[in-house]
Amino acid sequence: MQPVASPVQQDDHSQSVFLDPDVSDLQSGPRLRGAILEYSGRAVSGWIVDAQSPASTVSIALFIASHCVEEGRTGRPAPASIGKQSAIGRPGFRINLSTRGVRRRLARALRNALIEPKHAQIYLRVSLNDGEYYEIPLFENFAPSEVVVALGFSTEDYDDLLFPNNDGRIVTGLAEGTSKEVRYICFYLPQFHSFEENDRWWGPGFTEWTNVARMRAQFPTHESPWLPADLGFYDVRLPETRRQQGDLARKYGIDGFCYYVYWFQGRRLLEKPLQLMLEDGEPNLPFCICWANENWSRRWDGSDAELLLGQNHSLDDDVRFIDDMADLLLDERYITVDGRKIIVIYRPSLLPDKQHMFDIWRKRARELGIGELLICNAMTFGEFDPRDVNCDAAIEFPPHTVSTREVPPTDVDAPATFAGKVYDYVDAMRSSLGKSYDFPFFPAVMPRWDNTPRKGARGHVFTRSSPEAFEVWLRDATLRAKGNSFTESLVFINSWNEWAEGAHLEPDSRYGRAFLEVVRRVASAEPISVQIRNTPDLLDCLSRQELEWAVKESSAHVEVLANLHRSGLGQSGVQRVRSGVPVEAEGASDGPVGSLLVIENINSQTSERVIADPRYEIVVRGWICAGTAFEASRQRTGFLVLSSLAAENAANSGYCLIVDWHERVDVKEYMKAESKDSYFGFQVSFSIRDLADGEYQLAVLEVGDGASLLVRSRHSIIVRR
């Protein structure tokens, strides 16, 4: 890694150390040439040239602390001529910060970064094609009051973006415009059977199960090993196995498989499962194909190192691909999008004369009766834009399409023998939320990722993966798919059975069918799981639309609302009073028999009317008895409600979550209460900066076990600026 470049405005370390606008001499001097022309709440833009490879594009990513907000690439640096002189065209870039998805990622990153503002920094990461990257700060060590200057935000802005306002209504369905059907397609690896080449390269009887069976945990918290559960160590040549896979996929909402095809100048490997599928019909499930058109290497990465079988692409050979795949493409189960047969190419950039070849493919497909093709590139190795590789659309392919922080090996207590890398799954998931592109694409997700079965101590592991985090990611991908440019929507999942990369949906010994249950729940448009509702770190990843849909039932709503407030409290240390009242206040028992609310003090003042300056924090202490509405053992959630006493300001109410509940045994003894009565004390700290001037009566709303009650006090707060 290169040293971090200095902030733009810092005179003693000019940004020109890494961004020199002079392109007259590319042989000496800084490697990066260019300039940042704008960095505001609307966009970050400029131009950048890699002096060592001026004809190449480079990747640009905007980071806030360790959180990637948005990615892009420079344009193609076409030659430019002025008179008799020619020059390198200046490849520009523009990172658009105005879309909804990007604004939400900005909000999350800013909020998380401001927990430790001393370490907060907004910077561009420029990644070059040889793996080097540079970090160019735009702002560093910024305070909350400076956020609006840095990226057009205020603290109120990012709070509202993160947490939906509760305006007293419960949404009963998804918003209009999202009724488009979504199909879920899983990548499928046909590696689970022995064949001649594998026997020769790896030893007799080798399959992917060989790698899975010998895996070992690489560090204490490594969730390894895992073993197949329901289907066992299967052989895909058996029709019973393929039938079981199809039945399982259909049961849990999977609409089809995308089979990897290994085709080398007319020679096919791993072709047996596809041949058998055509012969016996199992699995009887829609399908499409992905041409895995890289080298077959001993390192499992398509590289030239330790080559086993090379892909020697040529136009004369590659044009035959459609003819060789015709039996598959003509099958009635083959997946179409808007009437076009979808073909995925893993790395189209490796193909020579792509435009000419694809034209031949399309013509030949019509001649064979296949029809029209929708040629898609997998978004791998930085090759994202289908227009750059003459394709019709792109398909996301995580982990290639995610940005995430690398976890230091010491954080997971990895031994010195571990030479791999550890990444954060939740951070990777967050980097994909709401992401959009200016070209046709299909979103994709991955349930997990861990290729240590193949690479051992050199493997890459994503920690903190879970069915709950996967559900958040899949829900977001579903909404993104509904907003694409096609009349039919697909979401790809990587994958159905990549067991040696830890990216499988099939049941295993650790999670059973939990990941499949996620797909079923999302495909069936069910509300978010209870586990997500109890995980504030994941709740704030959901879109406002998803949250509203998830909390359509009152019992779920209060649970989600409470966890959102806990999340906000954990980030900022103090709650902000939200406008309106919780929806559970409507229909709540108002002052039931035997209920009592006692406010002991407000900001240590015991008077019933306390004047409060909205610039400062408010602390309210007291206790409540719910009377006969709640027994001591019953669970409840409480909100402190501030209701305006002025008729003209009746709508200007507010509320916040009571976090600190504790049983008041002393009060119970003093009141000589019966054992069934419950007396709970509370202390709540909050900010009233958004409340209008006026007088507000205090009340407590208790919700739980299907009941809700409102207990009012005589105390009030007078907000005066």
N, C-alpha and C positions, 0 to 999 in steps of 0.2 A: 504493500500500500504506500502511496505517496504521502508526504506530510500534508497536513491540512493547510489549505491556502488561507490567507488572512482576510478579515472582513473588508468589504468594499471601501468603507470610509476610513480605514485605519491608515494614516499617512506613512508610518514608519515601515509598514509591510504592505506595499501596494499589491492590488489584485493582479497587476500586470506580470507578477512573478509567474503566474500560471495562465493568464489570459492576455496575450499580447496581440493587439489588433493588426500588427504588421505582418503581412503575408508575402512581402517581397523576397525574403530569404528564408526558405524552409529548412535549409541544411544545418543551420546552427541556431542556438537560442532555445527558448522555451518550447516544449512539445505542443502545448495547447495555444492556439491562436483564436482570437475572437473577442466578443464583447457581450455583456449583459445589458440590454437596452431598456428593459422594463421589469420591475418586480413590484407588484401591487396586489390588491385584492382581486383584480380581474385576471391577471396572467403574469407569467414569468417568460420573457422572450429574449432572443438574442441570436448570435451565430457563433459557431465553434468549428474549428478545423483541427484535425490531428496532423501535425507537421510530418510525422513519420509515415502516414498513410492518407494523404490529402483527398484521395478519391473515395474514401470510405465514410459511411455515416457513423455516428457515435450515439450512444444511449445517454439520455438526460433524465435524472430523477430528482424530484424535490423532496427533501427530508426535513422533518422537524424532530430534533433530537434523534432517536433511533427509529422513528416512524416514517416510512415512505408514504407520501401523500399521492403522488401522481408521477407517471413515467411518460417518456416520449423519446423521439429520435430526431436528429437533424435531418434536413432534406438532402437530396442528392446534390453533391457539389459540381454542377455542370460547369464546363469551361466558359469563360466570358471573354469577349474581345472588345477592345477600345482602340479603334484605328488599327495600327499595325501591331499593337501590343496585346498579348493574351494574358489572362490571369486566372487563378483558381476562383471559381464561383464561391460565394460565401454561403455555406449551407445553414439556413436559419432553423430555429426551433421555437415552438410556442407551447407552453404548458397552460392549458385553459383551467382556471380556478373557479369558474362561475357556474359549473353544472352542480346539480343537487348532490350527486354522489361524491364529487370532490369536496364540496363544502362540508359534508358530513365527516369525511376523513380528515379534513383540516381541523374541524372542531374537536374531534377526538384527540388528534395529535397535539393540538395546542393545550387542551385541558390536561393531558397526561404530562406534557413537557413542563407545564407551569407548576407541577408539584415540587420540582427542584429547579427553580428558575436560574440558579447559578450555572447549571449545566445545560440550559436550554439554548439551542442554536437552530437557526433556519439556514439551510445550505443546499446547494446543488451538488449532486454527485454525477460526475462525467465519467462514464465507463467506456474504455477503449476496447477495440476488438481483440487485443492480445491479453486481456485480463487486467491490465492496469486501470486504476481509477483515481480520480482527483476529487477533492471536496472543496467547494468554493463557498464560504459563508456569505450569506446576505445580511443576517442579523445574528447576534449572539448575546447571551446574558440579558435577555429582555425581560421586563417586568410585565405583569398583567395589564397595567395601564398603557403599555406600548404595543400591545397586540394589534390594536386597531391601526396603528401606524405601519406595522410590519406587513400584515396581510389583509387589511380591511376588516378586521374583527374587533368586536368589543367582548368583554366577558359575558354580557347578556346575550350577544349573538350566539356564541358557541354553546351556551347553556340551553338556549331555545332549540338549537339544531340537534343537540344530543337528546334532550328529553321532551317529549310531546306535552304541550299544555293540555290540561284537563279542563275543558270548557263546560262541563256539566252534562255531556251527552255520551252515550255509549254507541259506538259504531257497530252496526249489525251485519256488515258485509264488506267485501273488498271494494275499493273505489272503482268507478266506471272505467272502462278501457282496459281492464286486466282480465277479461274473461277468455282470452285466447288460450286454447289447450296447449299444454306443455308435455312433451314426451321425454322420457329419461332414457338415455342410451349409455351403456357401459362398454368401455374398451375391454376386449376379451383376448387373453393370451393363450394360444393353442399349444403351449409348451409341455403339457402334462401327459406325455407319452414318449416312449423311447423310439429312436429311429437311428438309422445307420450312421449318419454324420455325427450325432451326439455321442454315440457309442465310441466312435473313433477319436473324437476330440477330448471327451471327458471321462470315458470309461464305460464299460458295459452297463446298460440299464439306467443311464443317467437321465433324470428329468429335473424339473424345477423343484420337485420335492426333495431331491438330494441336498440342495442348498438350504431349504427350510429346516430339514432335520438336523443339520449340524450347526445351526446358529446358537450363539451364546450371548448373554448380556454383556455389554461393553462398559457399563458403569452402574452404580447402585440403583439409580432410578430408571434404568432402561427397561421398558416393558418388553422383555424378550426372555425366552422364546415364545412363539405362538404356534399352535398346531391346528390343523383343520378339525372342525367339530362335526356337524351334521353329515357332510358328504365324505369325510375321511380322506385318505390319500388316494384319490381317484385316478382313473385312467380315462382320458376323454375319448378313447376309441370305443368304449362301451356305450351302447345306446341307453342303458339304464342311467348311467351317469349324466349324459347330456339331457335326458328327459327330466331327471331330478333338478338339474340346473335351470331348465326352462320353467318348470313348475314353481320353483322357489322365486325366480325372477318375477314371474307374473303375479304371484301372491303378494309381493312387496312393492308393486308399482313400477317395476322396470319394464320399459316398452320395447327394448331391443338390445342387441349386442353389436359392437363394432369390432370385427375380427381383424387382427393383424395378419397381413399377407406378406410372406417372405419370398420374393421373386427376384432372382439374380440372372439377368440376361436369358430369360426363358426357363431357368432352373428354379424349381419350387422346393421349399423346405416347410416342414410343419403343416403340410397341406392336408394331412389325413382327416382331421376333424371336420374341415369344410367339405371335403369329398363325401364323408359319411353323412353330414347334415343334408346334403342334396339327395343322397340315396335313401336314407331311412326317415328323413324329416325331423330328426331330433337334434337340438331342441326346436320345437315348433314355435319360433319366435321371430319377429322381424329382425333384419340384420343389414349391415353395410360393411364395407371393408376399408382398412387403412393400410396403404402400402408402406411398410417399414423399410424404406429404400436406403438404409445406410449399410456400412460394412458390418459383417458379423465378426466380432472380436472377442478374444478371451477376457477382455476387461469389461464387457457388457455395456460399453458406452459408444459404440459405433465408430471408434477412432481407428487410425491406421496402426496403432500399437498392438502387437500380438494378434495379427490378423489371421482369422480362420477362413473366411470367405469374403472376398471383396465385391463391392458394387462398382463395376466398371461401366458407368453409364455411357451410352451413345444413343444418338437419335435413331439409328437403324434398329437397335435392339429394343429401345423403350417404347417405340410406337406399337410393338406387338402386345403390350400389356393388356389393352382392352380386349383383343381377341382371346387371350388366355384367360381372362376373367369373365368372358361372356356368359358362361354357364351360371355363374353367380349373379351377375347383373340382370339376367333374364328371369330369375326366380321371382315368383309373385310376392314373396315376402320381403323383397329388397326395399329398403327405406328410401322414400322420396321426400323432398321438400319442395312445395309448390310445383309438383309434377316432375321434378328433376331428380335423377338418381344421384345420391351423394357419394362421392369418392374422396377419401381423406389421404393426403400425402404427407408423410411425416417430415421430410426435409426436401421440399421442391427446389430449393436453391442448388441442390446437387445435380439437378437435371440439366442437360445442355439444350439450348434452343427451345425453351419451355413453350413459348407462344406458338411456334410452328407445331410442336409435338401435340399440344393440347387441341389445336385446330384439327389435326389428324384424328385424335381420339374422338372428338365430337362428331366428325363426319362418319367415322367408322361405327360409332355407337348408333347413329341413325340408320346406317346400312344394315346393321345386324338386328334392328328392331328393338334395341335397348331404349332408345329415346334420348332425351336431353340429359346432359350431365351437369351436376353442380360440383365443381372441383374445389376442394377446400384444403388449405394448408394448416397443419398443426402449428400452433404458435410456440415454436421451440428455438432455442439458441439465438434469441434476439430477432428472429425472422418472423415478425408479427403481421405486417401489412400485406394482405393478399395481392395488392396491386404491384408490389415489388417482385412478386414471383409468378405473376400472370394467372393467379387463381381467382375464383369467384367470391369466396368468403373464407374466413379464418375460424378456427376452433381453438379456444383457449386450451392450454395443456399444462396445468400445474404439475410439478412445482416450477416449471419454466416461467410461468406468467405471474408469479407472486414475488413480492419483496418482503423480506423479513430480517430481523436482526440475528446475527450469529451469536449464539450463547457461548461464552468462554468455557472451555472444558473444566476449569476449576469450579464453575458454578454447579456442575453436575457430579463433581468429585471423580472425574474420569482419570484413570491411571495414565502414566506416562506412555504406556504402550498403545494408547488410543490415538491414532493419527487421522481420524475422520473429522467431521464437522457436525455441530449440533445447532439446530435452528428452532425457532419458536412458532408452533403451528397457529396459535391464536393470532399472533402478529401477522403471519402470512395470510390467514383468513381475512383479517381486517384490511389488508392492502388490496383485496379484491372487491370489497363491498362497494356497490354502486358504480363500479368501473365501466366506462363506455369508450368506444372508439369511433373514429370517423370513417369506418368501413364496415361492411356486413360481417357479422361474427355470431358465433354461438358460444355462450358461457360454459365453463367447465369447473368442476370441483374435484377434490380428492379427499377420501375419508381419513387417510393417514399417509405417512411416507417414512420408510426406514429400509434402506437397501443393505444393511449389514449381513443378511443371509448370503448375499452375493460377494460383498467386499470385506466382510469381517471388520477388523479394526480400522479400515480405511473408509468405512461407510458413512453415509450422511443420514442423520436422524432428526426428525421433527418431533420435539417434545410437546407436551400439553395438548396432544390431539385427544379428542373425546367425541362420543356420539352427539353431545350437546353442541360443541363448537362446529361440528360437521353440519348439524341441523341449521344453525344460523347461516352458514355459508350456502347451503343448498336452498334455503328460503330466499336469500338474496339473489342467487343465480336464477331462480324461477321468475322473480319479478323482472330481472334484467332481460330474460329471454322473451317475456311477454311484450317488452318494449322494442324488440328488434325490428328489422325492416322486412322480415318474411311474414307471410300470412300464417305459417306454421312454425311452431317454436320447438327447439330441441335444447336440452341441457345434457352435456356429456359428463360422465363420471369416470375418473381414472383411479380404480378400475373395478371390474368384476372379480378378477382372480390373479392379480399381480402379487402373489404370495411372497416372492423373494424381494419385493420392494415395499412390503408392508402396506400396500395400497389395495386392499381387497374388501369387497362387501360380503363375500361368502362367510358363513358363520365360523368363528374360531374359538379356541379354548379360553380366550381372555374376555371377549365381549359378546360371545354368542351371536344372536341375531340383532343386536342393538343398532348397528349401522343400517341394516335392512329396514328395521322399524322406522328409522328416520325417513327413509325414502317413502315408505308407505304413508307416514303421517303427512309429509309435505305434499305428496301426490294426491292425497285425499282431501287436501285443504283443511286439515285439522289444526286447531290452535297450537301454539308452541307448547312444548312439554313442560311438566312441572319442574324438571331439573333446570331448565333454562330460566324459569321464573324465579328460581332460588339462587341464580348466579348473576349478580349485578355486573360482573365483568363481561358477560355475554349479552345481557339485556341491552346495554347501550350500543351494541353492534346492530341491533334490529332497526329497520326503517320505521318511521312513524306509522306508515300504513300497516306494517306487520304487527306493531305493538297494539294498535287500535283493534285490529282483527283478533289478536290473541286475547285481549281483555274484554271481549264482548260480554262475557258472563261476569256478574258482580263479584263472585267469590274469587275469580282469577284476577280481576281488576285491582282489587285492593292489595293483593299479594305482589303484583307487578309494580304497582305504584310505590309500595313501601320499599321494595328492593331498589327501585330507581333512586329514591331519596337517599337510601343508605349509600348507594354508589356516589351520589353527588356529595354527600357528607364526607365520605372517605377521601374524596379528591380535594375538597376545598377546606375541610375542617369546620365549616359552618353552613347550615342550610339557608336557602333563600326562600322566603315565603312565595308560594306560587299563587297566581290569581285564580279566582273562582273558589268553588268548594268541591270536595270529592263527590262523585256521583252517588255514593252510598248515603249521603246526607238526605237525599230525597227518599221519603218513606221511612226514615229512621224514627224510632220511638223518641219523642221529645220530652225529656225529664220524666222518665218512668218512676213509678212509686218506689221509694227507698233509695233513689239515686242521689248522689251528692258530689259536687265538685268544689274543692277548696284550693284557692290559689294562695300559697303561703307568702310568696313575694315575687315581685317583678323587678329585676335589676337591684335586688336586695331591699327594695322599698315595699312596705307592707300596706300602703294605702290602696284603696279600691280603684282610684283613677291615677294613672302614672303617665307623665309626659315623656315621650321617647323621641330622641333625635335619630332620624333614619340613617345617619352616617355611621352609627355605632351598632354593635351587636346587642340583641335583646336576650336575656336569660329569664325564663319563667320556671318557677318551682311550685309543686303542689301535689295533691293526691286526689283520687277519685274512688267513689264507691258506685258500682253499677246497679246496685239494688238486686232485684230478682232476675235481671236480664242475663247476667253472666255468673256462673259459678267460679270458684277460685281456680279450679283445675282446667277451665276451658281457655283455649287459645284465643287471643284477640290482638288486633292491631289498632293503634290509636293515632288520631290526628288532632293537633291543636288548631282550632278554627277561629279566625278573627273576622267578625261580622260587623260591617259598618252600621253605626246607629243613625246616620243621617239618611233620610228617605231618598234624597237626591243622589246619594252615593251607595245605594243598596247593592249595586252590582260590583262594587269595589271590595269584595271580600277576599280573604286569602287563607292559606292553610299550610301546615308543614307536618312532617312525620314526627311522632314521639318515639325517639330511639331508646332513651334510657327509661325503661320500665323496671320497677322493683317493688316487691311486696312490702307494705308498711305494717309490720307486725305491731309496732308501737301504737299506731292509730287503731288497729283492730282491738287491741287490749283496752285502750282508753274508751272506745265506743261500746265495749262489752258486747261485741257483735257475735252472732251465731257463726258456726264453723263454715256454713255454706256461703257467707258473705265474703266478698273480696275487696280489699283496700290496696290500691296500687299507687305508689308514688311515681313521680316523673320529674324529669328536668329536661328542658328543650332549649337549645340555643339557635337563634336564627337572625337573619337580616331582613329588615323591612324597607329596603331602599326603593322597592317598586310600588309600595303602598302610597296611595294619595293621602294628602293631609286630611285629618279627621279623627273621629273617635271610633274605636273598634272594641266590641264586647268579646270576651274570651269564652270559648266553649271547647269541650272535648268530644270528638266523635269516636266511638268504639265500634269496631267491626270484627265479626268472627263467627264461625259456625252457623252461617245463615241468618244471623241477627245483626242489627245495628241500632245504636242508640246515641242520642245527642244530649249531653248534660251541660247546661249553661251555668256560668258564674256571674257574680255581680261586678267582677273586675273588668276594667277596660284599659286600653292603651290609647293615649292621645298622640297621634303622629303630627309633629310640628317641625317644619323646616325653618 
